Amino acid sequence: MSSLHVLWGFLRNRWSAPSLDYLTPRSIAGRTVLVTGASTGLGLEAARHYARLGATRIILGVRPLRKGETAKQNIEDSLQPSTSSKHEDAKGTTIEVWELDLASFASVYTFVERVLKELDSLDIAVLNAAVSKTCFSFTDDGWEETLQVNTLSNILRAQLILPKLRASRRKSDTGDEWIPKLEFLASQLNWLAALNKPETFDGTSQRYGISKLFLIYCVREIATSLSIDEGGRPEVVVNYSCPGACKSELAREWHTSWVKSFVLWVLQATICKTTEEGSRTLVYATCLEEEGHGKWIHNDAIEAPGKLVESDLALKWQKRVWDEVGQVLQGTRPTSQYNR
Ligand SMILES: NC(=O)c1ccc[n+]([C@@H]2O[C@H](COP(=O)([O-])OP(=O)(O)OC[C@H]3O[C@@H](n4cnc5c(N)ncnc54)[C@H](OP(=O)(O)O)[C@@H]3O)[C@@H](O)[C@H]2O)c1
C-alpha cells in the first residue's frame, strides 16, 4: 500500500459516512433492536438512530446501569417534539436498559437468558461494545481483558442469541420477508499487519487489532456455517463493520502522556468523524439484505476485507482461531440450561 493510498484513506475518512437519506426509508419501524455498548460513543448514536427511525423496542446492553439510564434519557430528550422534527418517527419506541459486562462470561449468560425469555422477537442485534486497553489485565475468568471483551464474549453471545434471531425471520401480511440482522463491530486495524511484526508484539494497539481480527474470523465462520438455511440463503444476515476513525471514548486509556494526548487531539480534530456520523455505518450495515451477508462494511460501502482475512494463509488461521475459540467457550458453559 503506497503512502499516497494511506494519506487518501485518512483524508477520505472524515467524509465517508453513509448519508442520512439512505437510512431514513429503511424498514426499521416496528423492529426490536439490541445495541450493546450503548452507554456512549457509536452505540449510543446508533440507538438514537434506531429510535428516530421508529424501532418499537430498543435494548441498550450496558455495563453500569446508571450510565445506561443516562444514555436512555439522552436519547429520549433528543427526540422530544420541541427538539426534534422527527418526533413522529420516534413515537411508541420503548427503550430498556439491560446490564451486560462482557468481561464476565456469567454476565453474558445472564443477559442472553433474558433475551431468550423476555423478547418475543429479536430483529436486529448490533454487537458494538469493545475496549482498547493500554495495560495488560486479567478478567475474573482469567482472560486478558481485550481478548475476552472484544472477541470471546462477543462470539459467545452471538452463538447464544442466534436461535432467537433465526426464529425472528418472518413474512409480513403483504408477503414481504424480514431477515433478522446480526452485526459485529470490527476495525480496520486488522489490516495493520499486526500479527507479522514481532517487534511490535507488546504494543497495546496490536492487541486491539488482534482481538478484532479474531472476531472477524469467527464472524465469517458464523456467516457461512451457522446462519444459512437448507437452501443456502441466510436465515440471519450476519456482517462486520467499521465506521472508520471516530471521535469517541475508545481511546480513553491512551492519555498517558501529553504527547499522546496532543496527537489524539489533532487526529480527532482533523480526520475523525463524529460518533453520530460513525454510527450511520452501524445502522447502514443492518439495513443491508442478503447482499450484505458475510460482508465487511467499511464507512458507506461493502468492501473487500483484505489479505489478512482472505488469503489462503488467513483462511487456515480462521479455522484455527474458530476451533480454539469454540473450545474456550465450550468450557464456559454453566452446567444447567445451556448444555444442549
Ligand atoms: N471510534 C473509532 O474510531 C472506531 C473505529 C472502528 C471501530 N470502532 C468500534 O466501534 C465500537 C464502539 O466504539 P466507540 O468508538 O463507540 O468506543 P467507546 O466510546 O469507548 O464505546 C465503547 C462502548 O463499549 C462499552 N464497553 C466497554 N467494555 C465493556 C464491557 N466489559 N462490557 C460491556 N460494555 C463494555 C463501553 O461501556 P462503558 O461506558 O461502560 O465503558 C461503551 O459503551 C467498538 O467495537 C470499536 O472497536 C470504533
The ligand as a MOL file (V3000), in Angstrom:
LIG
                    3D

  0  0  0     0  0            999 V3000
M  V30 BEGIN CTAB
M  V30 COUNTS 48 52 0 0 0
M  V30 BEGIN ATOM
M  V30 1 N -14.0360 5.0710 17.4540 0
M  V30 2 C -13.4460 4.5670 16.3990 0
M  V30 3 O -12.6340 5.2370 15.7380 0
M  V30 4 C -13.7580 3.1560 15.9240 0
M  V30 5 C -13.2980 2.7420 14.6700 0
M  V30 6 C -13.5720 1.4450 14.2380 0
M  V30 7 C -14.3060 0.5780 15.0450 0
M  V30 8 N -14.7390 1.0140 16.2570 0 CHG=1
M  V30 9 C -15.5110 0.0590 17.0740 0
M  V30 10 O -16.7650 0.6310 17.3940 0
M  V30 11 C -17.2400 0.0870 18.6340 0
M  V30 12 C -17.6770 1.2230 19.5660 0
M  V30 13 O -16.5440 2.0030 19.8780 0
M  V30 14 P -16.6170 3.5360 20.3030 0
M  V30 15 O -15.6500 4.2450 19.4330 0
M  V30 16 O -18.0120 3.9950 20.3790 0 CHG=-1
M  V30 17 O -15.9560 3.4230 21.7580 0
M  V30 18 P -16.4650 3.9350 23.1810 0
M  V30 19 O -16.9570 5.3220 23.0860 0
M  V30 20 O -15.3320 3.6400 24.1140 0
M  V30 21 O -17.6900 2.9530 23.4920 0
M  V30 22 C -17.4560 1.5960 23.8240 0
M  V30 23 C -18.6790 1.0220 24.4950 0
M  V30 24 O -18.3750 -0.3300 24.8880 0
M  V30 25 C -18.7280 -0.4770 26.2630 0
M  V30 26 N -17.9330 -1.4700 26.9620 0
M  V30 27 C -16.5890 -1.4690 27.1920 0
M  V30 28 N -16.2640 -2.5200 27.9320 0
M  V30 29 C -17.3910 -3.2300 28.1750 0
M  V30 30 C -17.6880 -4.4100 28.8870 0
M  V30 31 N -16.7420 -5.0990 29.5370 0
M  V30 32 N -18.9760 -4.8320 28.9390 0
M  V30 33 C -19.9560 -4.1260 28.3290 0
M  V30 34 N -19.7380 -2.9890 27.6340 0
M  V30 35 C -18.4600 -2.5440 27.5670 0
M  V30 36 C -18.4960 0.8920 26.8560 0
M  V30 37 O -19.1980 0.9810 28.0780 0
M  V30 38 P -18.6550 1.8710 29.3270 0
M  V30 39 O -19.1140 3.2420 29.0020 0
M  V30 40 O -19.2950 1.2560 30.5000 0
M  V30 41 O -17.1720 1.7370 29.3390 0
M  V30 42 C -19.0660 1.7790 25.7610 0
M  V30 43 O -20.4680 1.8390 25.8570 0
M  V30 44 C -16.1030 -0.7600 19.1880 0
M  V30 45 O -16.3450 -2.1130 18.8550 0
M  V30 46 C -14.8790 -0.2550 18.4200 0
M  V30 47 O -13.8770 -1.2310 18.3220 0
M  V30 48 C -14.5030 2.2770 16.7130 0
M  V30 END ATOM
M  V30 BEGIN BOND
M  V30 1 1 1 2
M  V30 2 2 2 3
M  V30 3 1 2 4
M  V30 4 1 4 5
M  V30 5 2 4 48
M  V30 6 2 5 6
M  V30 7 1 6 7
M  V30 8 2 7 8
M  V30 9 1 8 9
M  V30 10 1 8 48
M  V30 11 1 9 10
M  V30 12 1 9 46
M  V30 13 1 10 11
M  V30 14 1 11 12
M  V30 15 1 11 44
M  V30 16 1 12 13
M  V30 17 1 13 14
M  V30 18 2 14 15
M  V30 19 1 14 16
M  V30 20 1 14 17
M  V30 21 1 17 18
M  V30 22 2 18 19
M  V30 23 1 18 20
M  V30 24 1 18 21
M  V30 25 1 21 22
M  V30 26 1 22 23
M  V30 27 1 23 24
M  V30 28 1 23 42
M  V30 29 1 24 25
M  V30 30 1 25 26
M  V30 31 1 25 36
M  V30 32 1 26 27
M  V30 33 1 26 35
M  V30 34 2 27 28
M  V30 35 1 28 29
M  V30 36 1 29 30
M  V30 37 2 29 35
M  V30 38 1 30 31
M  V30 39 2 30 32
M  V30 40 1 32 33
M  V30 41 2 33 34
M  V30 42 1 34 35
M  V30 43 1 36 37
M  V30 44 1 36 42
M  V30 45 1 37 38
M  V30 46 2 38 39
M  V30 47 1 38 40
M  V30 48 1 38 41
M  V30 49 1 42 43
M  V30 50 1 44 45
M  V30 51 1 44 46
M  V30 52 1 46 47
M  V30 END BOND
M  V30 END CTAB
M  END
